[in-house]
């Protein structure tokens, strides 16, 4: 088995004290997974190992593993797991997310994914055109 590690390339943290006195922290990290496949100290980035990871704590208690979603409530219109977010805090979290997503490695990953999606779409159009040509457009089979 290989050895793995995660390197933080970018990190942003938003913290505040809630109205009930609890300290809330949400951290957004851009991490690159690396592997030392042969345990010889030769660390290499994994193929799909660049990810954004979110962590959240309330008074030091882990509230991670969730994403931000709308709640439909007027008092806390957004939530990160069980952490309710007012618009002001939600905007701070979005600003932190935007800073992490502006890292050159993340931008390069997204550009590569966009190009791959375009290639896939072109291939789908091509296979449809060939299928239509070979069946004379007949879909009764």
C-alpha positions in Angstrom: 0.0 0.0 0.0 1.1 3.5 -0.6 1.6 6.3 1.9 -0.7 9.4 1.5 -0.5 13.0 2.8 -2.5 16.2 2.3 -0.8 19.5 1.8 -2.8 22.8 2.3 -2.3 25.0 -0.7 -4.7 27.7 0.5 -6.7 28.2 3.6 -9.3 30.7 4.8 -11.1 30.8 8.2 -14.2 32.7 9.2 -14.9 32.9 13.0 -17.4 34.7 15.2 -19.2 34.5 18.5 -22.8 33.5 18.1 -25.6 35.2 20.0 -25.7 32.4 22.5 -22.0 32.9 23.3 -20.7 29.9 21.3 -17.5 30.4 19.2 -18.2 29.3 15.6 -15.4 28.7 13.1 -15.7 27.6 9.5 -12.4 26.9 7.6 -12.1 26.3 3.9 -8.9 24.6 2.7 -7.6 23.8 -0.8 -5.7 20.5 -0.3 -3.5 18.5 -2.6 -3.3 14.8 -2.0 0.1 13.3 -2.5 1.3 9.7 -2.5 4.6 8.0 -1.8 3.8 4.9 -3.7 7.0 3.0 -3.0 7.8 4.5 0.5 11.0 6.0 -0.8 10.3 9.7 -0.1 9.3 10.4 -3.7 6.0 12.2 -3.1 3.8 12.8 -6.2 0.4 14.6 -6.5 -2.4 12.1 -7.1 -4.4 12.4 -10.3 -7.6 13.8 -8.8 -6.3 14.8 -5.4 -6.9 18.5 -5.5 -10.0 19.3 -3.5 -11.7 21.9 -1.3 -12.4 20.7 2.2 -14.7 22.5 4.6 -14.5 22.1 8.4 -16.7 23.7 11.0 -16.6 23.8 14.8 -18.8 25.2 17.5 -16.9 25.7 20.7 -14.3 23.3 19.5 -16.8 20.5 18.7 -16.5 19.2 15.1 -19.4 20.1 12.8 -17.6 19.1 9.6 -18.6 17.0 6.6 -21.4 19.2 5.4 -22.0 21.8 2.8 -23.8 25.2 2.9 -27.5 25.0 2.0 -30.5 27.2 2.1 -32.9 26.5 5.0 -36.0 28.6 4.1 -36.0 30.1 7.6 -36.1 33.8 8.1 -33.9 33.9 11.2 -31.1 31.6 9.7 -31.6 31.6 5.9 -28.5 29.4 5.4 -26.8 26.6 7.2 -23.5 24.7 7.3 -24.4 21.4 8.8 -26.1 22.4 12.1 -24.6 25.8 12.1 -27.2 28.5 11.2 -25.9 31.4 9.1 -27.4 34.9 8.9 -26.8 36.7 5.6 -23.8 38.6 7.0 -22.0 35.4 8.1 -23.0 33.6 4.9 -21.4 36.4 2.8 -18.2 36.2 4.8 -18.1 32.4 4.2 -18.7 33.0 0.5 -15.9 35.6 0.4 -13.5 33.1 2.0 -14.5 30.4 -0.4 -13.9 32.8 -3.4 -10.4 33.5 -2.0 -9.6 29.7 -1.9 -11.1 29.1 -5.3 -8.9 31.9 -6.8 -5.7 29.8 -6.2 -4.0 29.1 -9.5 -4.0 25.3 -9.0 -7.8 25.3 -8.5 -8.3 27.6 -11.5 -6.2 25.2 -13.6 -8.2 22.2 -12.4 -11.5 23.8 -13.3 -10.2 24.9 -16.7 -9.1 21.3 -17.4 -12.5 19.9 -16.3 -14.3 22.4 -18.5 -12.1 21.4 -21.5 -12.8 17.7 -20.8 -16.6 18.4 -20.6 -16.3 20.1 -24.0 -14.5 17.1 -25.5 -17.1 14.8 -24.1 -19.9 16.9 -25.5 -18.2 16.9 -28.9 -17.8 13.1 -28.8 -21.5 12.7 -27.9 -22.5 14.9 -30.9 -20.2 12.9 -33.2 -21.5 9.5 -32.1 -25.1 10.7 -32.5 -24.2 11.9 -36.0 -22.6 8.5 -36.9 -25.5 6.6 -35.4 -28.0 8.7 -37.4 -26.0 8.2 -40.6 -25.7 4.4 -40.0 -29.4 4.0 -39.3 -30.6 6.7 -41.7 -32.1 8.4 -38.7 -34.4 5.4 -38.0 -34.9 4.9 -34.2 -37.3 1.9 -34.5 -34.7 -0.7 -33.6 
